[in-house]
Amino acid sequence: MRISLTDMLGQIPSPATQKWPEGVWDIEAFAHGTMSVVLFTPRGKDYQTTHEQDELYFVHRGSGTLVIDGERFPFQPGDALFVPARVEHRFEDFSDDLVAWGVFWGPNGGE
């Protein structure tokens, strides 16, 4: 299977909601079994909540800081970031061009 970054970017953002006042800046690209791949391109503020599965982010472009359970991790293009299931996290101080792939997998609660 192949995912086109250009095609995926053309599908976001989804309209703003009360929960996501800046619009929805992520979209699922595909899923298989317990694994799903999303394209994440937050703008403004990152409103995400904890997830039930472990998650990897692969930064395509942009920079900023990923805060994981209060610890700060600066990132730049080419970096991979891991967030365990059910751990609070959010992107902060990120550039306006942030684009990252997110991969969720495994059982609820993490491995």
C-alpha distance (Angstrom), angle and dihedral (degrees) to the residues before:
residue distance angle dihedral
M1 . . .
R2 3.79 . .
I3 3.79 129.6 .
S4 3.80 120.4 -156.3
L5 3.81 112.6 -145.7
T6 3.80 89.8 -158.3
D7 3.81 92.7 52.9
M8 3.80 92.3 47.4
L9 3.82 93.5 48.0
G10 3.80 88.3 53.2
Q11 3.82 90.2 61.6
I12 3.81 98.3 57.0
P13 2.94 146.9 117.0
S14 3.76 104.2 44.0
P15 3.82 114.6 -155.8
A16 3.80 120.5 -71.9
T17 3.78 118.4 -93.3
Q18 3.78 133.5 -173.1
K19 3.81 89.3 -98.3
W20 3.83 92.9 43.6
P21 3.84 106.3 34.1
E22 3.83 92.3 170.8
G23 3.82 90.4 54.7
V24 3.79 127.3 -99.5
W25 3.79 108.3 -65.1
D26 3.77 100.7 -176.2
I27 3.76 134.2 71.5
E28 3.78 134.4 -176.9
A29 3.79 110.9 -113.7
F30 3.80 96.5 -172.0
A31 3.77 144.3 -35.1
H32 3.78 136.2 -147.0
G33 3.79 124.9 178.7
T34 3.81 107.9 -40.7
M35 3.82 92.7 -19.9
S36 3.78 125.8 93.5
V37 3.79 131.7 173.2
V38 3.79 121.7 -148.7
L39 3.77 133.3 -178.4
F40 3.80 110.0 -132.7
T41 3.81 121.1 -164.5
P42 3.82 108.7 158.7
R43 3.78 120.3 -167.7
G44 3.78 125.3 -166.4
K45 3.78 103.7 -8.2
D46 3.80 131.4 3.7
Y47 3.82 106.8 -122.5
Q48 3.80 98.7 176.6
T49 3.76 123.6 134.8
T50 3.80 132.1 -150.8
H51 3.80 118.6 -64.6
E52 3.78 130.3 -136.8
Q53 3.81 93.5 -134.1
D54 3.80 134.9 55.8
E55 3.80 112.3 -94.1
L56 3.79 138.4 -155.6
Y57 3.79 123.3 -164.5
F58 3.80 120.6 -158.9
V59 3.81 110.1 -163.5
H60 3.79 111.5 -138.7
R61 3.81 97.1 175.4
G62 3.77 139.5 -13.0
S63 3.76 133.0 46.8
G64 3.77 139.8 -122.5
T65 3.78 140.9 112.0
L66 3.79 129.5 -61.6
V67 3.80 110.8 -152.4
I68 3.82 110.9 -152.9
D69 3.80 116.1 -175.3
G70 3.82 89.7 -27.7
E71 3.82 95.9 -48.0
R72 3.82 116.8 115.8
F73 3.82 122.2 -134.9
P74 3.83 116.9 -175.5
F75 3.82 112.4 -148.4
Q76 3.78 140.8 -171.4
P77 3.83 137.0 179.9
G78 3.78 113.0 -51.2
D79 3.81 95.2 27.1
A80 3.80 124.0 128.2
L81 3.82 118.7 -147.8
F82 3.81 127.0 -166.5
V83 3.81 124.9 -153.1
P84 3.81 118.6 -176.3
A85 3.79 118.3 -134.0
R86 3.81 116.9 -83.8
V87 3.82 93.9 12.6
E88 3.80 118.3 129.5
H89 3.78 113.2 -114.8
R90 3.77 140.5 157.4
F91 3.77 140.4 170.1
E92 3.82 115.4 -111.4
D93 3.79 135.0 -177.8
F94 3.79 89.9 11.1
S95 3.78 124.9 164.6
D96 3.81 121.4 -107.9
D97 3.80 91.0 -111.1
L98 3.82 98.8 56.0
V99 3.80 112.6 147.8
A100 3.81 121.0 170.0
W101 3.76 136.4 164.7
G102 3.79 114.1 -132.4
V103 3.80 121.7 -157.0
F104 3.81 120.2 -164.3
W105 3.79 120.5 -170.9
G106 3.77 146.7 153.1
P107 3.77 135.2 36.8
N108 3.80 124.5 -30.7
G109 3.79 107.2 -84.8
G110 3.80 93.3 32.9
E111 3.77 133.1 -100.0
